[in-house]
Protein backbone atom coordinates (compact mmCIF):
# COMPACT_ATOMS: atom_id res chain seq x y z
CA UNK A 1 0.00 0.00 0.00
CA UNK A 2 1.39 3.38 -0.98
CA UNK A 3 1.47 6.49 1.10
CA UNK A 4 -0.32 9.77 0.55
CA UNK A 5 1.58 13.06 0.45
CA UNK A 6 0.04 16.50 0.85
CA UNK A 7 2.19 19.18 -0.79
CA UNK A 8 1.87 22.95 -0.65
CA UNK A 9 1.83 25.97 1.61
CA UNK A 10 2.25 25.09 5.29
CA UNK A 11 -0.92 26.86 6.41
CA UNK A 12 -3.01 24.72 4.04
CA UNK A 13 -1.34 21.32 4.47
CA UNK A 14 -0.26 20.93 8.11
CA UNK A 15 -3.61 19.59 9.34
CA UNK A 16 -3.45 16.59 7.02
CA UNK A 17 -0.73 15.08 9.21
CA UNK A 18 -3.44 14.37 11.79
CA UNK A 19 -5.04 12.01 9.27
CA UNK A 20 -1.81 10.12 8.65
CA UNK A 21 -0.67 11.82 5.45
CA UNK A 22 2.93 12.76 4.89
CA UNK A 23 2.97 16.55 4.76
CA UNK A 24 5.53 18.49 2.74
CA UNK A 25 5.34 22.23 3.26
CA UNK A 26 6.63 24.12 0.23
CA UNK A 27 6.14 27.86 0.09
CA UNK A 28 7.53 28.68 -3.35
CA UNK A 29 7.88 27.17 -6.82
CA UNK A 30 11.42 25.91 -6.33
CA UNK A 31 10.51 24.14 -3.09
CA UNK A 32 7.49 22.50 -4.75
CA UNK A 33 9.58 21.31 -7.70
CA UNK A 34 12.29 19.89 -5.38
CA UNK A 35 9.72 18.04 -3.28
CA UNK A 36 7.95 16.70 -6.38
CA UNK A 37 11.19 15.42 -7.91
CA UNK A 38 12.10 13.64 -4.67
CA UNK A 39 8.85 11.75 -4.12
CA UNK A 40 9.68 8.08 -3.80
CA UNK A 41 8.11 5.14 -5.59
CA UNK A 42 6.15 4.31 -2.42
CA UNK A 43 4.00 7.45 -2.89
CA UNK A 44 0.67 6.47 -4.43
CA UNK A 45 -1.17 9.77 -4.21
CA UNK A 46 -0.43 13.46 -3.85
CA UNK A 47 -2.86 16.14 -2.74
CA UNK A 48 -1.71 19.53 -4.03
CA UNK A 49 -2.70 23.03 -3.05
CA UNK A 50 -3.72 25.24 -5.96
CA UNK A 51 -0.41 27.11 -5.81
CA UNK A 52 1.59 23.86 -5.77
CA UNK A 53 -0.38 22.59 -8.76
CA UNK A 54 0.39 25.80 -10.66
CA UNK A 55 4.09 25.48 -9.78
CA UNK A 56 4.12 21.95 -11.25
CA UNK A 57 2.52 22.94 -14.54
CA UNK A 58 4.36 20.91 -17.16
CA UNK A 59 6.61 19.04 -14.71
CA UNK A 60 6.76 15.31 -15.43
CA UNK A 61 5.37 12.93 -12.82
CA UNK A 62 8.01 11.33 -10.60
CA UNK A 63 6.73 7.87 -11.62
CA UNK A 64 3.94 6.28 -13.67
CA UNK A 65 1.71 5.08 -10.86
CA UNK A 66 0.99 8.33 -9.03
CA UNK A 67 -2.45 9.88 -8.60
CA UNK A 68 -2.72 13.61 -8.03
CA UNK A 69 -5.63 15.75 -6.89
CA UNK A 70 -5.85 19.49 -6.34
CA UNK A 71 -7.53 21.06 -3.32
CA UNK A 72 -10.21 23.61 -4.04
CA UNK A 73 -9.00 27.18 -3.50
mmCIF file of the N, C-alpha and C atoms, coordinates in Angstrom:
data_MODEL
# 
_entry.id   MODEL 
# 
loop_
_atom_site.group_PDB 
_atom_site.id 
_atom_site.type_symbol 
_atom_site.label_atom_id 
_atom_site.label_alt_id 
_atom_site.label_comp_id 
_atom_site.label_asym_id 
_atom_site.label_entity_id 
_atom_site.label_seq_id 
_atom_site.pdbx_PDB_ins_code 
_atom_site.Cartn_x 
_atom_site.Cartn_y 
_atom_site.Cartn_z 
_atom_site.occupancy 
_atom_site.B_iso_or_equiv 
_atom_site.pdbx_formal_charge 
_atom_site.auth_seq_id 
_atom_site.auth_comp_id 
_atom_site.auth_asym_id 
_atom_site.auth_atom_id 
_atom_site.pdbx_PDB_model_num 
ATOM 1   N N  . UNK A 1 1  ? 0.841   -1.177 0.000   1.00 0.00 ? 1  UNK A N  1 
ATOM 2   C CA . UNK A 1 1  ? 0.000   0.000  0.000   1.00 0.00 ? 1  UNK A CA 1 
ATOM 3   C C  . UNK A 1 1  ? 0.882   1.234  0.000   1.00 0.00 ? 1  UNK A C  1 
ATOM 4   N N  . UNK A 1 2  ? 0.597   2.175  -0.876  1.00 0.00 ? 2  UNK A N  1 
ATOM 5   C CA . UNK A 1 2  ? 1.393   3.384  -0.979  1.00 0.00 ? 2  UNK A CA 1 
ATOM 6   C C  . UNK A 1 2  ? 0.972   4.437  0.029   1.00 0.00 ? 2  UNK A C  1 
ATOM 7   N N  . UNK A 1 3  ? 1.820   5.417  0.177   1.00 0.00 ? 3  UNK A N  1 
ATOM 8   C CA . UNK A 1 3  ? 1.475   6.495  1.102   1.00 0.00 ? 3  UNK A CA 1 
ATOM 9   C C  . UNK A 1 3  ? 0.929   7.697  0.351   1.00 0.00 ? 3  UNK A C  1 
ATOM 10  N N  . UNK A 1 4  ? 0.259   8.555  1.102   1.00 0.00 ? 4  UNK A N  1 
ATOM 11  C CA . UNK A 1 4  ? -0.316  9.775  0.554   1.00 0.00 ? 4  UNK A CA 1 
ATOM 12  C C  . UNK A 1 4  ? 0.506   10.944 1.053   1.00 0.00 ? 4  UNK A C  1 
ATOM 13  N N  . UNK A 1 5  ? 0.831   11.848 0.132   1.00 0.00 ? 5  UNK A N  1 
ATOM 14  C CA . UNK A 1 5  ? 1.580   13.058 0.453   1.00 0.00 ? 5  UNK A CA 1 
ATOM 15  C C  . UNK A 1 5  ? 0.679   14.252 0.177   1.00 0.00 ? 5  UNK A C  1 
ATOM 16  N N  . UNK A 1 6  ? 0.738   15.240 1.054   1.00 0.00 ? 6  UNK A N  1 
ATOM 17  C CA . UNK A 1 6  ? 0.040   16.501 0.849   1.00 0.00 ? 6  UNK A CA 1 
ATOM 18  C C  . UNK A 1 6  ? 1.121   17.562 0.704   1.00 0.00 ? 6  UNK A C  1 
ATOM 19  N N  . UNK A 1 7  ? 1.099   18.269 -0.416  1.00 0.00 ? 7  UNK A N  1 
ATOM 20  C CA . UNK A 1 7  ? 2.188   19.177 -0.786  1.00 0.00 ? 7  UNK A CA 1 
ATOM 21  C C  . UNK A 1 7  ? 1.648   20.574 -1.059  1.00 0.00 ? 7  UNK A C  1 
ATOM 22  N N  . UNK A 1 8  ? 2.257   21.558 -0.411  1.00 0.00 ? 8  UNK A N  1 
ATOM 23  C CA . UNK A 1 8  ? 1.867   22.945 -0.653  1.00 0.00 ? 8  UNK A CA 1 
ATOM 24  C C  . UNK A 1 8  ? 2.212   23.837 0.519   1.00 0.00 ? 8  UNK A C  1 
ATOM 25  N N  . UNK A 1 9  ? 1.550   24.983 0.576   1.00 0.00 ? 9  UNK A N  1 
ATOM 26  C CA . UNK A 1 9  ? 1.826   25.970 1.612   1.00 0.00 ? 9  UNK A CA 1 
ATOM 27  C C  . UNK A 1 9  ? 1.499   25.402 2.994   1.00 0.00 ? 9  UNK A C  1 
ATOM 28  N N  . UNK A 1 10 ? 2.369   25.660 3.948   1.00 0.00 ? 10 UNK A N  1 
ATOM 29  C CA . UNK A 1 10 ? 2.248   25.091 5.289   1.00 0.00 ? 10 UNK A CA 1 
ATOM 30  C C  . UNK A 1 10 ? 0.876   25.340 5.908   1.00 0.00 ? 10 UNK A C  1 
ATOM 31  N N  . UNK A 1 11 ? 0.368   26.534 5.794   1.00 0.00 ? 11 UNK A N  1 
ATOM 32  C CA . UNK A 1 11 ? -0.920  26.860 6.410   1.00 0.00 ? 11 UNK A CA 1 
ATOM 33  C C  . UNK A 1 11 ? -2.068  26.013 5.864   1.00 0.00 ? 11 UNK A C  1 
ATOM 34  N N  . UNK A 1 12 ? -1.940  25.517 4.658   1.00 0.00 ? 12 UNK A N  1 
ATOM 35  C CA . UNK A 1 12 ? -3.006  24.725 4.035   1.00 0.00 ? 12 UNK A CA 1 
ATOM 36  C C  . UNK A 1 12 ? -2.806  23.219 4.177   1.00 0.00 ? 12 UNK A C  1 
ATOM 37  N N  . UNK A 1 13 ? -1.597  22.763 4.481   1.00 0.00 ? 13 UNK A N  1 
ATOM 38  C CA . UNK A 1 13 ? -1.342  21.323 4.471   1.00 0.00 ? 13 UNK A CA 1 
ATOM 39  C C  . UNK A 1 13 ? -1.077  20.700 5.840   1.00 0.00 ? 13 UNK A C  1 
ATOM 40  N N  . UNK A 1 14 ? -0.690  21.493 6.822   1.00 0.00 ? 14 UNK A N  1 
ATOM 41  C CA . UNK A 1 14 ? -0.262  20.935 8.109   1.00 0.00 ? 14 UNK A CA 1 
ATOM 42  C C  . UNK A 1 14 ? -1.303  20.043 8.769   1.00 0.00 ? 14 UNK A C  1 
ATOM 43  N N  . UNK A 1 15 ? -2.566  20.367 8.687   1.00 0.00 ? 15 UNK A N  1 
ATOM 44  C CA . UNK A 1 15 ? -3.613  19.593 9.342   1.00 0.00 ? 15 UNK A CA 1 
ATOM 45  C C  . UNK A 1 15 ? -3.756  18.178 8.812   1.00 0.00 ? 15 UNK A C  1 
ATOM 46  N N  . UNK A 1 16 ? -3.325  17.926 7.608   1.00 0.00 ? 16 UNK A N  1 
ATOM 47  C CA . UNK A 1 16 ? -3.448  16.591 7.023   1.00 0.00 ? 16 UNK A CA 1 
ATOM 48  C C  . UNK A 1 16 ? -2.572  15.551 7.732   1.00 0.00 ? 16 UNK A C  1 
ATOM 49  N N  . UNK A 1 17 ? -1.570  16.010 8.457   1.00 0.00 ? 17 UNK A N  1 
ATOM 50  C CA . UNK A 1 17 ? -0.728  15.084 9.210   1.00 0.00 ? 17 UNK A CA 1 
ATOM 51  C C  . UNK A 1 17 ? -1.547  14.362 10.272  1.00 0.00 ? 17 UNK A C  1 
ATOM 52  N N  . UNK A 1 18 ? -2.583  15.003 10.782  1.00 0.00 ? 18 UNK A N  1 
ATOM 53  C CA . UNK A 1 18 ? -3.445  14.371 11.788  1.00 0.00 ? 18 UNK A CA 1 
ATOM 54  C C  . UNK A 1 18 ? -4.163  13.154 11.223  1.00 0.00 ? 18 UNK A C  1 
ATOM 55  N N  . UNK A 1 19 ? -4.383  13.140 9.922   1.00 0.00 ? 19 UNK A N  1 
ATOM 56  C CA . UNK A 1 19 ? -5.044  12.015 9.271   1.00 0.00 ? 19 UNK A CA 1 
ATOM 57  C C  . UNK A 1 19 ? -4.077  10.955 8.769   1.00 0.00 ? 19 UNK A C  1 
ATOM 58  N N  . UNK A 1 20 ? -2.791  11.125 9.035   1.00 0.00 ? 20 UNK A N  1 
ATOM 59  C CA . UNK A 1 20 ? -1.810  10.124 8.653   1.00 0.00 ? 20 UNK A CA 1 
ATOM 60  C C  . UNK A 1 20 ? -1.076  10.386 7.353   1.00 0.00 ? 20 UNK A C  1 
ATOM 61  N N  . UNK A 1 21 ? -1.371  11.494 6.701   1.00 0.00 ? 21 UNK A N  1 
ATOM 62  C CA . UNK A 1 21 ? -0.673  11.817 5.454   1.00 0.00 ? 21 UNK A CA 1 
ATOM 63  C C  . UNK A 1 21 ? 0.729   12.344 5.763   1.00 0.00 ? 21 UNK A C  1 
ATOM 64  N N  . UNK A 1 22 ? 1.613   12.142 4.815   1.00 0.00 ? 22 UNK A N  1 
ATOM 65  C CA . UNK A 1 22 ? 2.929   12.760 4.892   1.00 0.00 ? 22 UNK A CA 1 
ATOM 66  C C  . UNK A 1 22 ? 2.781   14.172 4.345   1.00 0.00 ? 22 UNK A C  1 
ATOM 67  N N  . UNK A 1 23 ? 3.141   15.153 5.141   1.00 0.00 ? 23 UNK A N  1 
ATOM 68  C CA . UNK A 1 23 ? 2.971   16.554 4.758   1.00 0.00 ? 23 UNK A CA 1 
ATOM 69  C C  . UNK A 1 23 ? 4.317   17.130 4.354   1.00 0.00 ? 23 UNK A C  1 
ATOM 70  N N  . UNK A 1 24 ? 4.333   17.783 3.196   1.00 0.00 ? 24 UNK A N  1 
ATOM 71  C CA . UNK A 1 24 ? 5.533   18.486 2.743   1.00 0.00 ? 24 UNK A CA 1 
ATOM 72  C C  . UNK A 1 24 ? 5.145   19.931 2.511   1.00 0.00 ? 24 UNK A C  1 
ATOM 73  N N  . UNK A 1 25 ? 5.609   20.805 3.397   1.00 0.00 ? 25 UNK A N  1 
ATOM 74  C CA . UNK A 1 25 ? 5.344   22.234 3.256   1.00 0.00 ? 25 UNK A CA 1 
ATOM 75  C C  . UNK A 1 25 ? 6.332   22.820 2.258   1.00 0.00 ? 25 UNK A C  1 
ATOM 76  N N  . UNK A 1 26 ? 5.800   23.495 1.268   1.00 0.00 ? 26 UNK A N  1 
ATOM 77  C CA . UNK A 1 26 ? 6.630   24.119 0.229   1.00 0.00 ? 26 UNK A CA 1 
ATOM 78  C C  . UNK A 1 26 ? 5.999   25.459 -0.098  1.00 0.00 ? 26 UNK A C  1 
ATOM 79  N N  . UNK A 1 27 ? 6.706   26.522 0.199   1.00 0.00 ? 27 UNK A N  1 
ATOM 80  C CA . UNK A 1 27 ? 6.138   27.862 0.086   1.00 0.00 ? 27 UNK A CA 1 
ATOM 81  C C  . UNK A 1 27 ? 6.360   28.538 -1.262  1.00 0.00 ? 27 UNK A C  1 
ATOM 82  N N  . UNK A 1 28 ? 7.290   28.029 -2.054  1.00 0.00 ? 28 UNK A N  1 
ATOM 83  C CA . UNK A 1 28 ? 7.532   28.677 -3.351  1.00 0.00 ? 28 UNK A CA 1 
ATOM 84  C C  . UNK A 1 28 ? 7.729   27.615 -4.438  1.00 0.00 ? 28 UNK A C  1 
ATOM 85  N N  . UNK A 1 29 ? 7.803   28.074 -5.675  1.00 0.00 ? 29 UNK A N  1 
ATOM 86  C CA . UNK A 1 29 ? 7.880   27.175 -6.825  1.00 0.00 ? 29 UNK A CA 1 
ATOM 87  C C  . UNK A 1 29 ? 9.073   26.229 -6.744  1.00 0.00 ? 29 UNK A C  1 
ATOM 88  N N  . UNK A 1 30 ? 10.229  26.758 -6.401  1.00 0.00 ? 30 UNK A N  1 
ATOM 89  C CA . UNK A 1 30 ? 11.424  25.914 -6.332  1.00 0.00 ? 30 UNK A CA 1 
ATOM 90  C C  . UNK A 1 30 ? 11.273  24.812 -5.294  1.00 0.00 ? 30 UNK A C  1 
ATOM 91  N N  . UNK A 1 31 ? 10.703  25.139 -4.141  1.00 0.00 ? 31 UNK A N  1 
ATOM 92  C CA . UNK A 1 31 ? 10.509  24.135 -3.094  1.00 0.00 ? 31 UNK A CA 1 
ATOM 93  C C  . UNK A 1 31 ? 9.520   23.064 -3.542  1.00 0.00 ? 31 UNK A C  1 
ATOM 94  N N  . UNK A 1 32 ? 8.472   23.468 -4.237  1.00 0.00 ? 32 UNK A N  1 
ATOM 95  C CA . UNK A 1 32 ? 7.492   22.503 -4.750  1.00 0.00 ? 32 UNK A CA 1 
ATOM 96  C C  . UNK A 1 32 ? 8.160   21.569 -5.760  1.00 0.00 ? 32 UNK A C  1 
ATOM 97  N N  . UNK A 1 33 ? 8.917   22.126 -6.679  1.00 0.00 ? 33 UNK A N  1 
ATOM 98  C CA . UNK A 1 33 ? 9.585   21.306 -7.696  1.00 0.00 ? 33 UNK A CA 1 
ATOM 99  C C  . UNK A 1 33 ? 10.592  20.340 -7.083  1.00 0.00 ? 33 UNK A C  1 
ATOM 100 N N  . UNK A 1 34 ? 11.328  20.786 -6.072  1.00 0.00 ? 34 UNK A N  1 
ATOM 101 C CA . UNK A 1 34 ? 12.287  19.894 -5.379  1.00 0.00 ? 34 UNK A CA 1 
ATOM 102 C C  . UNK A 1 34 ? 11.554  18.748 -4.699  1.00 0.00 ? 34 UNK A C  1 
ATOM 103 N N  . UNK A 1 35 ? 10.487  19.081 -3.984  1.00 0.00 ? 35 UNK A N  1 
ATOM 104 C CA . UNK A 1 35 ? 9.723   18.043 -3.278  1.00 0.00 ? 35 UNK A CA 1 
ATOM 105 C C  . UNK A 1 35 ? 9.118   17.052 -4.268  1.00 0.00 ? 35 UNK A C  1 
ATOM 106 N N  . UNK A 1 36 ? 8.565   17.543 -5.359  1.00 0.00 ? 36 UNK A N  1 
ATOM 107 C CA . UNK A 1 36 ? 7.947   16.696 -6.383  1.00 0.00 ? 36 UNK A CA 1 
ATOM 108 C C  . UNK A 1 36 ? 8.968   15.731 -6.976  1.00 0.00 ? 36 UNK A C  1 
ATOM 109 N N  . UNK A 1 37 ? 10.148  16.249 -7.301  1.00 0.00 ? 37 UNK A N  1 
ATOM 110 C CA . UNK A 1 37 ? 11.191  15.424 -7.915  1.00 0.00 ? 37 UNK A CA 1 
ATOM 111 C C  . UNK A 1 37 ? 11.713  14.349 -6.960  1.00 0.00 ? 37 UNK A C  1 
ATOM 112 N N  . UNK A 1 38 ? 11.565  14.577 -5.655  1.00 0.00 ? 38 UNK A N  1 
ATOM 113 C CA . UNK A 1 38 ? 12.105  13.642 -4.674  1.00 0.00 ? 38 UNK A CA 1 
ATOM 114 C C  . UNK A 1 38 ? 11.063  12.706 -4.065  1.00 0.00 ? 38 UNK A C  1 
ATOM 115 N N  . UNK A 1 39 ? 9.845   12.702 -4.612  1.00 0.00 ? 39 UNK A N  1 
ATOM 116 C CA . UNK A 1 39 ? 8.847   11.748 -4.121  1.00 0.00 ? 39 UNK A CA 1 
ATOM 117 C C  . UNK A 1 39 ? 9.307   10.343 -4.493  1.00 0.00 ? 39 UNK A C  1 
ATOM 118 N N  . UNK A 1 40 ? 9.243   9.449  -3.559  1.00 0.00 ? 40 UNK A N  1 
ATOM 119 C CA . UNK A 1 40 ? 9.683   8.083  -3.805  1.00 0.00 ? 40 UNK A CA 1 
ATOM 120 C C  . UNK A 1 40 ? 8.621   7.242  -4.489  1.00 0.00 ? 40 UNK A C  1 
ATOM 121 N N  . UNK A 1 41 ? 9.013   6.069  -4.919  1.00 0.00 ? 41 UNK A N  1 
ATOM 122 C CA . UNK A 1 41 ? 8.105   5.140  -5.586  1.00 0.00 ? 41 UNK A CA 1 
ATOM 123 C C  . UNK A 1 41 ? 6.992   4.643  -4.675  1.00 0.00 ? 41 UNK A C  1 
ATOM 124 N N  . UNK A 1 42 ? 7.168   4.770  -3.360  1.00 0.00 ? 42 UNK A N  1 
ATOM 125 C CA . UNK A 1 42 ? 6.146   4.310  -2.422  1.00 0.00 ? 42 UNK A CA 1 
ATOM 126 C C  . UNK A 1 42 ? 4.969   5.286  -2.309  1.00 0.00 ? 42 UNK A C  1 
ATOM 127 N N  . UNK A 1 43 ? 5.088   6.468  -2.915  1.00 0.00 ? 43 UNK A N  1 
ATOM 128 C CA . UNK A 1 43 ? 4.000   7.449  -2.885  1.00 0.00 ? 43 UNK A CA 1 
ATOM 129 C C  . UNK A 1 43 ? 2.978   7.087  -3.957  1.00 0.00 ? 43 UNK A C  1 
ATOM 130 N N  . UNK A 1 44 ? 1.750   6.856  -3.513  1.00 0.00 ? 44 UNK A N  1 
ATOM 131 C CA . UNK A 1 44 ? 0.673   6.469  -4.434  1.00 0.00 ? 44 UNK A CA 1 
ATOM 132 C C  . UNK A 1 44 ? -0.196  7.644  -4.820  1.00 0.00 ? 44 UNK A C  1 
ATOM 133 N N  . UNK A 1 45 ? -0.308  8.625  -3.940  1.00 0.00 ? 45 UNK A N  1 
ATOM 134 C CA . UNK A 1 45 ? -1.173  9.767  -4.214  1.00 0.00 ? 45 UNK A CA 1 
ATOM 135 C C  . UNK A 1 45 ? -0.612  11.039 -3.625  1.00 0.00 ? 45 UNK A C  1 
ATOM 136 N N  . UNK A 1 46 ? -0.876  12.148 -4.319  1.00 0.00 ? 46 UNK A N  1 
ATOM 137 C CA . UNK A 1 46 ? -0.432  13.457 -3.852  1.00 0.00 ? 46 UNK A CA 1 
ATOM 138 C C  . UNK A 1 46 ? -1.610  14.412 -3.918  1.00 0.00 ? 46 UNK A C  1 
ATOM 139 N N  . UNK A 1 47 ? -1.869  15.079 -2.801  1.00 0.00 ? 47 UNK A N  1 
ATOM 140 C CA . UNK A 1 47 ? -2.858  16.142 -2.741  1.00 0.00 ? 47 UNK A CA 1 
ATOM 141 C C  . UNK A 1 47 ? -2.077  17.444 -2.825  1.00 0.00 ? 47 UNK A C  1 
ATOM 142 N N  . UNK A 1 48 ? -2.424  18.271 -3.794  1.00 0.00 ? 48 UNK A N  1 
ATOM 143 C CA . UNK A 1 48 ? -1.708  19.526 -4.026  1.00 0.00 ? 48 UNK A CA 1 
ATOM 144 C C  . UNK A 1 48 ? -2.591  20.722 -3.694  1.00 0.00 ? 48 UNK A C  1 
ATOM 145 N N  . UNK A 1 49 ? -1.982  21.770 -3.151  1.00 0.00 ? 49 UNK A N  1 
ATOM 146 C CA . UNK A 1 49 ? -2.702  23.028 -3.054  1.00 0.00 ? 49 UNK A CA 1 
ATOM 147 C C  . UNK A 1 49 ? -2.768  23.619 -4.466  1.00 0.00 ? 49 UNK A C  1 
ATOM 148 N N  . UNK A 1 50 ? -3.611  24.601 -4.655  1.00 0.00 ? 50 UNK A N  1 
ATOM 149 C CA . UNK A 1 50 ? -3.723  25.238 -5.965  1.00 0.00 ? 50 UNK A CA 1 
ATOM 150 C C  . UNK A 1 50 ? -2.389  25.834 -6.398  1.00 0.00 ? 50 UNK A C  1 
ATOM 151 N N  . UNK A 1 51 ? -1.700  26.501 -5.467  1.00 0.00 ? 51 UNK A N  1 
ATOM 152 C CA . UNK A 1 51 ? -0.406  27.106 -5.814  1.00 0.00 ? 51 UNK A CA 1 
ATOM 153 C C  . UNK A 1 51 ? 0.635   26.051 -6.171  1.00 0.00 ? 51 UNK A C  1 
ATOM 154 N N  . UNK A 1 52 ? 0.642   24.933 -5.455  1.00 0.00 ? 52 UNK A N  1 
ATOM 155 C CA . UNK A 1 52 ? 1.593   23.865 -5.773  1.00 0.00 ? 52 UNK A CA 1 
ATOM 156 C C  . UNK A 1 52 ? 1.293   23.280 -7.146  1.00 0.00 ? 52 UNK A C  1 
ATOM 157 N N  . UNK A 1 53 ? 0.015   23.106 -7.448  1.00 0.00 ? 53 UNK A N  1 
ATOM 158 C CA . UNK A 1 53 ? -0.375  22.594 -8.765  1.00 0.00 ? 53 UNK A CA 1 
ATOM 159 C C  . UNK A 1 53 ? 0.100   23.527 -9.878  1.00 0.00 ? 53 UNK A C  1 
ATOM 160 N N  . UNK A 1 54 ? -0.063  24.815 -9.664  1.00 0.00 ? 54 UNK A N  1 
ATOM 161 C CA . UNK A 1 54 ? 0.385   25.805 -10.656 1.00 0.00 ? 54 UNK A CA 1 
ATOM 162 C C  . UNK A 1 54 ? 1.906   25.733 -10.825 1.00 0.00 ? 54 UNK A C  1 
ATOM 163 N N  . UNK A 1 55 ? 2.624   25.562 -9.721  1.00 0.00 ? 55 UNK A N  1 
ATOM 164 C CA . UNK A 1 55 ? 4.085   25.478 -9.783  1.00 0.00 ? 55 UNK A CA 1 
ATOM 165 C C  . UNK A 1 55 ? 4.543   24.258 -10.578 1.00 0.00 ? 55 UNK A C  1 
ATOM 166 N N  . UNK A 1 56 ? 3.747   23.188 -10.552 1.00 0.00 ? 56 UNK A N  1 
ATOM 167 C CA . UNK A 1 56 ? 4.116   21.946 -11.247 1.00 0.00 ? 56 UNK A CA 1 
ATOM 168 C C  . UNK A 1 56 ? 3.687   21.910 -12.704 1.00 0.00 ? 56 UNK A C  1 
ATOM 169 N N  . UNK A 1 57 ? 3.026   22.927 -13.165 1.00 0.00 ? 57 UNK A N  1 
ATOM 170 C CA . UNK A 1 57 ? 2.517   22.936 -14.536 1.00 0.00 ? 57 UNK A CA 1 
ATOM 171 C C  . UNK A 1 57 ? 3.603   22.538 -15.527 1.00 0.00 ? 57 UNK A C  1 
ATOM 172 N N  . UNK A 1 58 ? 3.417   21.394 -16.168 1.00 0.00 ? 58 UNK A N  1 
ATOM 173 C CA . UNK A 1 58 ? 4.364   20.908 -17.165 1.00 0.00 ? 58 UNK A CA 1 
ATOM 174 C C  . UNK A 1 58 ? 5.462   20.017 -16.616 1.00 0.00 ? 58 UNK A C  1 
ATOM 175 N N  . UNK A 1 59 ? 5.571   19.909 -15.286 1.00 0.00 ? 59 UNK A N  1 
ATOM 176 C CA . UNK A 1 59 ? 6.612   19.044 -14.706 1.00 0.00 ? 59 UNK A CA 1 
ATOM 177 C C  . UNK A 1 59 ? 6.198   17.578 -14.866 1.00 0.00 ? 59 UNK A C  1 
ATOM 178 N N  . UNK A 1 60 ? 7.110   16.725 -15.279 1.00 0.00 ? 60 UNK A N  1 
ATOM 179 C CA . UNK A 1 60 ? 6.765   15.308 -15.427 1.00 0.00 ? 60 UNK A CA 1 
ATOM 180 C C  . UNK A 1 60 ? 6.516   14.654 -14.069 1.00 0.00 ? 60 UNK A C  1 
ATOM 181 N N  . UNK A 1 61 ? 5.650   13.667 -14.058 1.00 0.00 ? 61 UNK A N  1 
ATOM 182 C CA . UNK A 1 61 ? 5.371   12.925 -12.823 1.00 0.00 ? 61 UNK A CA 1 
ATOM 183 C C  . UNK A 1 61 ? 6.613   12.169 -12.383 1.00 0.00 ? 61 UNK A C  1 
ATOM 184 N N  . UNK A 1 62 ? 6.820   12.038 -11.083 1.00 0.00 ? 62 UNK A N  1 
ATOM 185 C CA . UNK A 1 62 ? 8.006   11.326 -10.602 1.00 0.00 ? 62 UNK A CA 1 
ATOM 186 C C  . UNK A 1 62 ? 8.005   9.843  -10.952 1.00 0.00 ? 62 UNK A C  1 
ATOM 187 N N  . UNK A 1 63 ? 6.836   9.247  -11.154 1.00 0.00 ? 63 UNK A N  1 
ATOM 188 C CA . UNK A 1 63 ? 6.730   7.870  -11.617 1.00 0.00 ? 63 UNK A CA 1 
ATOM 189 C C  . UNK A 1 63 ? 5.344   7.654  -12.215 1.00 0.00 ? 63 UNK A C  1 
ATOM 190 N N  . UNK A 1 64 ? 5.156   6.536  -12.896 1.00 0.00 ? 64 UNK A N  1 
ATOM 191 C CA . UNK A 1 64 ? 3.938   6.283  -13.671 1.00 0.00 ? 64 UNK A CA 1 
ATOM 192 C C  . UNK A 1 64 ? 2.695   6.011  -12.847 1.00 0.00 ? 64 UNK A C  1 
ATOM 193 N N  . UNK A 1 65 ? 2.848   5.531  -11.648 1.00 0.00 ? 65 UNK A N  1 
ATOM 194 C CA . UNK A 1 65 ? 1.709   5.077  -10.858 1.00 0.00 ? 65 UNK A CA 1 
ATOM 195 C C  . UNK A 1 65 ? 1.311   6.057  -9.756  1.00 0.00 ? 65 UNK A C  1 
ATOM 196 N N  . UNK A 1 66 ? 1.318   7.335  -10.048 1.00 0.00 ? 66 UNK A N  1 
ATOM 197 C CA . UNK A 1 66 ? 0.987   8.328  -9.032  1.00 0.00 ? 66 UNK A CA 1 
ATOM 198 C C  . UNK A 1 66 ? -0.313  9.040  -9.406  1.00 0.00 ? 66 UNK A C  1 
ATOM 199 N N  . UNK A 1 67 ? -1.182  9.189  -8.423  1.00 0.00 ? 67 UNK A N  1 
ATOM 200 C CA . UNK A 1 67 ? -2.454  9.883  -8.605  1.00 0.00 ? 67 UNK A CA 1 
ATOM 201 C C  . UNK A 1 67 ? -2.343  11.236 -7.942  1.00 0.00 ? 67 UNK A C  1 
ATOM 202 N N  . UNK A 1 68 ? -2.750  12.285 -8.630  1.00 0.00 ? 68 UNK A N  1 
ATOM 203 C CA . UNK A 1 68 ? -2.717  13.613 -8.030  1.00 0.00 ? 68 UNK A CA 1 
ATOM 204 C C  . UNK A 1 68 ? -4.111  14.218 -8.033  1.00 0.00 ? 68 UNK A C  1 
ATOM 205 N N  . UNK A 1 69 ? -4.392  14.984 -6.991  1.00 0.00 ? 69 UNK A N  1 
ATOM 206 C CA . UNK A 1 69 ? -5.628  15.754 -6.893  1.00 0.00 ? 69 UNK A CA 1 
ATOM 207 C C  . UNK A 1 69 ? -5.261  17.129 -6.397  1.00 0.00 ? 69 UNK A C  1 
ATOM 208 N N  . UNK A 1 70 ? -6.096  18.103 -6.747  1.00 0.00 ? 70 UNK A N  1 
ATOM 209 C CA . UNK A 1 70 ? -5.851  19.491 -6.344  1.00 0.00 ? 70 UNK A CA 1 
ATOM 210 C C  . UNK A 1 70 ? -6.960  19.937 -5.401  1.00 0.00 ? 70 UNK A C  1 
ATOM 211 N N  . UNK A 1 71 ? -6.566  20.526 -4.274  1.00 0.00 ? 71 UNK A N  1 
ATOM 212 C CA . UNK A 1 71 ? -7.534  21.061 -3.317  1.00 0.00 ? 71 UNK A CA 1 
ATOM 213 C C  . UNK A 1 71 ? -8.285  22.220 -3.950  1.00 0.00 ? 71 UNK A C  1 
ATOM 214 N N  . UNK A 1 72 ? -9.525  22.403 -3.583  1.00 0.00 ? 72 UNK A N  1 
ATOM 215 C CA . UNK A 1 72 ? -10.208 23.611 -4.038  1.00 0.00 ? 72 UNK A CA 1 
ATOM 216 C C  . UNK A 1 72 ? -9.559  24.836 -3.393  1.00 0.00 ? 72 UNK A C  1 
ATOM 217 N N  . UNK A 1 73 ? -9.621  25.970 -4.074  1.00 0.00 ? 73 UNK A N  1 
ATOM 218 C CA . UNK A 1 73 ? -8.995  27.182 -3.497  1.00 0.00 ? 73 UNK A CA 1 
ATOM 219 C C  . UNK A 1 73 ? -9.622  27.627 -2.192  1.00 0.00 ? 73 UNK A C  1 
# 
